[in-house]
Amino acid sequence: MGKTLYDKVWEAHEVRKLSNGQSQLFIDLHLLHEVTSPQAFGMLKDLGLRVRYPHRTFATVDHIVPTHDRTEPFQDPLAQSMLEALRANTREHGITFFDLGSGDQGIVHVIGPQLGLTQPGMTIACGDSHTSTHGAFGAVAFGIGTSQVRDVLATQTLAAQKLKVRRINVEGRLAPGVYAKDVILHIIRHLGVKGGLGYAYEYGGSAVEAMDMESRMTLCNMSIEGGARVGYVNPDETTFRYLEGRPYVPKGPEWEEAKKRWLAWRSDPDASYDDVVTFRAEEIAPTVTWGITPGQAIPIDGRIPLLEELPEEERPVAEEALAYMGFRPGQPIKGVPIQVAFIGSCTNARLSDLREVARYLKGHKVKKGVRALVVPGSEWVAKKAEEEGIAEVFREAGFEWRMPGCSMCLAMNPDRLEGDELCASSSNRNYKGRMGSPRGRTVLMSPLMVAAAAVAGEIADAREVFGLAGVR
């Protein structure tokens, strides 16, 4: 019987089995940011320990950085102290730090792939739940807590429980105007926000194989929103084309050897899975959320479900969502007014996202009264977008062009909703209060759908706003 990529990577990195049934797992790549690392470094100091393998650890600053004015000291003294702590800790322990202005600073899950740090067959850990993003490259990547950050810093290992593996096939061809964000919202809508508990998700099928790497990253990024701790795609030629020539990727003869090694991590054709689910790409429409979990989603031309249409166990959360969002059962989602439009986050702030939106946005204007922001995922993305004229397309349309950071996705910085503003967002979470206001409302959608909402001033179908019928 063949093995899955997950099984192969796990077995290759298992140092030993622990008495409680967990495995001590070696971690190839450890990524740090400023929020979950200060306490971990403090614990190391209290224990009199050093970082075991500093060359396997890389740090950036993303959550707390302002995206409008980066003049230091920041207006928020706590944010400034977090940044200074990360600078001091990385300097003391010899860890590479991509600081503001370095050219490589950005959202941790954007810069890892961008720099070629993320590679097939790796185990990757970071004190951030959306570390699953890196699985797009055929890595086993997961978020960890602060005490586990300490453990990886001190030992380059952590105790982990092996997961079951669910294969999710998306077969067929996506229609124009339908993107990876729609695919993952569709999957979570059907499998549920707890459907992936205890599982790693392996994404495959012809639609996934046809996706570029940025789209695969979007799928894997939101695996955690469906309850799966890990999401991954088997490495292939698309993976290699993306990685070739990036700073931390092998060069010359070592590159050819690396590709052979990476291909060997792929799941075997006769691999056994704990579960297999198949979706048809043609049945997936542009999808948006209506509630307070990513699973509360519907097609753009759909209606918010009636309570009696939902399973009984889902009704209490649905009632809570309707009350919070100010929606009513049976209401169409299309046409709901928005006040804010946000394109950014570790889910959809890559260069390809911005290119795709600019392709259709040119010549359109943001509706008067809508506050629209674009926050690139990294300094490199921002630089390339400026060079290609993408940034100017956004500015001319009426979007604010910001500097890289997590921004409004979680509002640990000045970018926040006010009152009960409703935001069309390309981010990954629509929890109550997620974007900074305890009454602020978030509707998740693809970047192009965010642009359509900004132009229309309401939740809209990008295919209609930008005339996508027959495109591609």
Disulfide bonds with the S-S distance in Angstrom:
none
